[in-house]
């Protein structure tokens, strides 16, 4: 009987890039270690694709062996007040959505929630922030218990 390994990491563009840099590897070197194409590592880091299944398990094993502490390791003790100060990266949004929010002057989860209080439509007024970005943002805020 085998137990499934529960990952403590959320493998998104930022955490994969952070792991690679922590290990001091180029995308090519990392791809060789993982047994994937360099383009695959690039696509993960740009948010085009996310690793799934066994690759997430392998990334977790590599991270643990390398002593990597991801920014996205869930912290069960994170209070709402602490969440308000967290950088946008903690929401694991696609890079384009993060850039659109940052261009609008939002760099923390709290700043996003302030705009949220003005209504969902306010996000759609931001340049390069579309319906899909809004849906991903709402999912992330709900997943972390910040909105209901």
JOPEKA-V341147 format. One record per run of one state. SS is the DSSP state (a for helix, b for strand, c for the rest). FROM is the first residue (numbers start at 0). LEN is the number of residues. If there is no record, write none. Layout:
BEGIN
SS,FROM,LEN  SS,FROM,LEN
END
This chain:
BEGIN
c,0,12  a,12,10  c,22,4  a,26,8  c,34,3  a,37,8  c,45,8  a,53,13  c,66,13  a,79,5  c,84,2  b,86,1  a,87,4  c,91,3  a,94,9  c,103,4  b,107,1  a,108,8  c,116,4  a,120,4  c,124,6  a,130,13  c,143,5
END
